[in-house]
């Protein structure tokens, strides 16, 4: 069923330095960009400034597979458990 994406947060720990917020985007399964939004930064673990980048797109998506993009993949937190994919939290209704 259709889903409204309320927020997306990408984690930018960057070795405890955080990173100046950039943009978070969404693409559909065929690569069409559905939006690219300027993120707002907030503190992460241990008070790291701008470790969390959050957008509030309020976009309605049809059922399917979507890709979250990030304007600074080099600081987007990931590990071997995520197979190199960045950490994100999606809130939807």
C-alpha positions in Angstrom: 0.0 0.0 0.0 1.1 3.6 -0.3 3.3 5.0 2.5 4.0 8.5 3.6 7.7 9.1 4.4 7.7 11.5 7.4 11.5 11.6 8.0 14.8 10.0 7.0 17.9 10.3 9.2 21.4 9.3 8.0 24.1 8.8 10.6 27.5 10.6 10.1 29.7 9.6 13.0 32.8 10.3 11.0 35.3 9.1 13.7 33.6 11.4 16.3 33.8 14.5 14.1 30.3 14.5 12.6 29.9 16.3 9.3 28.3 19.5 8.0 24.7 18.5 6.9 24.3 18.0 3.2 21.4 16.5 1.2 19.5 13.2 1.5 17.6 12.0 -1.5 15.3 9.2 -2.7 15.4 7.2 -5.9 13.0 4.5 -7.1 14.0 1.1 -8.4 14.6 2.3 -12.0 16.9 5.2 -10.7 14.5 8.1 -11.0 15.2 10.7 -8.4 12.1 11.4 -6.4 13.5 14.2 -4.4 16.7 15.6 -2.8 16.3 17.6 0.4 18.6 19.7 2.5 19.3 17.9 5.9 19.2 19.4 9.3 22.0 18.4 11.7 21.7 17.2 15.3 24.0 15.8 17.9 24.8 12.1 17.9 26.3 9.7 20.4 28.7 11.4 22.9 27.5 14.8 21.8 29.1 14.6 18.4 27.8 17.7 16.4 25.9 17.0 13.2 26.2 13.2 13.5 22.5 12.9 12.6 21.3 14.4 9.3 17.5 14.5 9.0 15.0 15.4 6.4 11.2 15.7 6.5 10.1 15.0 3.0 6.4 14.2 3.6 6.3 12.3 0.3 3.9 9.5 -0.5 5.4 6.4 -2.1 3.9 3.6 -3.9 4.8 0.0 -3.0 8.3 -0.8 -4.2 12.0 -0.7 -3.5 13.7 2.7 -3.0 17.3 3.9 -2.5 18.3 6.5 0.0 21.1 8.7 -1.3 23.5 11.0 0.7 25.6 13.9 -0.6 28.6 12.8 1.5 28.9 9.0 1.3 32.5 9.2 2.6 31.3 10.2 6.1 28.0 8.2 6.1 28.4 5.6 8.8 28.5 2.0 7.7 30.2 -1.3 8.6 30.7 -4.8 7.4 27.4 -5.8 9.0 25.6 -3.4 6.7 27.8 -4.6 3.7 29.0 -1.0 3.2 25.5 0.5 3.1 25.0 3.7 5.1 22.9 3.7 8.3 19.5 5.3 8.0 16.3 5.5 10.0 13.0 6.0 8.1 9.8 7.1 9.9 6.6 6.5 7.9 2.9 6.3 8.3 
